[in-house]
Amino acid sequence: MNFFVLGDDDVVLGFKFAGINGKVVYSKEDIEKEFDNIIKGEYGDIGVLILTEKTVKHIEDKVNEWQQKAIYPLLVEIPDLYGHIEGRVSMLDSIKKAIGISI
């Protein structure tokens, strides 16, 4: 299973040091284009797609729709080097609230 990351320069470079390929994206158009390319298999068989919170913020509807399908690649949202976006509810927080227990 391959990993891939979408985010800013620092995040993509950091993951590259760990052996994980990625693509630097900034604009909403670039993010949408690369997200679509990934889920179409343009970058090979990616099992886990790592996205920064700022990246997800631009394409939240697409990300939510994809996560509800429960198919690969699995989407993992992470903060960038500056930390979590204040007020942002993570998927884990949503799950905890929905089932009423901490996992």
N, C-alpha and C positions, 0 to 999 in steps of 0.2 A: 504494500500500500504506500503510495507516494503522498507527500505533504507539499503544499504550495501556499505562499503567503502573498496577500495584496495589502499594500500600505505605503507609508512614506519611505524616503531614502534610508533613514536610520533603522527602521524596523526590518525592511527587506535585507539590508546589509547584515544586521545582526543574525537573522535566520540563515543567511548565506554562509556565515562562519560556522553554523551548526550543520551545514550540508543540505539545507532546505532551499530550493529555488523559489523565486518570487518575481513579482512585477511591481515596479513603482508606479503608483497612480495618484493623481491629485484631483482632477476635475471630475464632475459627475459623469460626463460623457465617457472619459477614459475608464472610470470604474465600471460603468454599465457594460461597456464593450468588453473589457477583460473578464468580468464576471460571466457574461454570456459565452465567451470563448472557452472558459474553464468548464462550465457545465455542459458544453457541447463536445468536450474532449479534445480541444485544440492543443492542449499541453500534455496530452497523454492521460493515463489512468490515475487520476488524483482521487485519493480516498478521503483526505482531510484538507479543507481549505481554511486557512487562518486569515481572518480579516481584522483590521483595527477598528475600534469603535467609530473613529472619525470616517473611515471608509464606509462602514455599514450605515452611518447616518445619512449618507447620500442616496442609498438604495434600499432603505428599510423595507419597503413593500415587497421588493423582489426577494430579499433575504427571508422575510417572514413566510412568504409563499413557498419558497424552496424548502425551508425547514419543516413546514407542515406536510410536505410530500414524503418526508422521511426516506429520502434516497441519497445515494452518494453523488458528490462528495458531502461528507459531514462538514457543516460550517461551525467554526469556532471563533468567537469574538473575543478579542483581547484589547486591553488599553495600549496606547502608544507609550513612548518614553516619558511623557508628561503625566501619566496616570489616567484614571477613569474620568470620563466626562461627568461633571457634577449633575446630579438629578437623573442620570441615565439608569434605567432599570434593565438589568442583565437578564438573559434567558434563565439562568440559575435562580435568580430572585423571583422570576415569574413562576417557575416550577414550584419553588418553596411555598409561595403564596397559594397556588392552586391546590396543592395536596396537603398543605398544612403541617408539613414536617421538614426538618432540615436534612439535606442529604450531603 
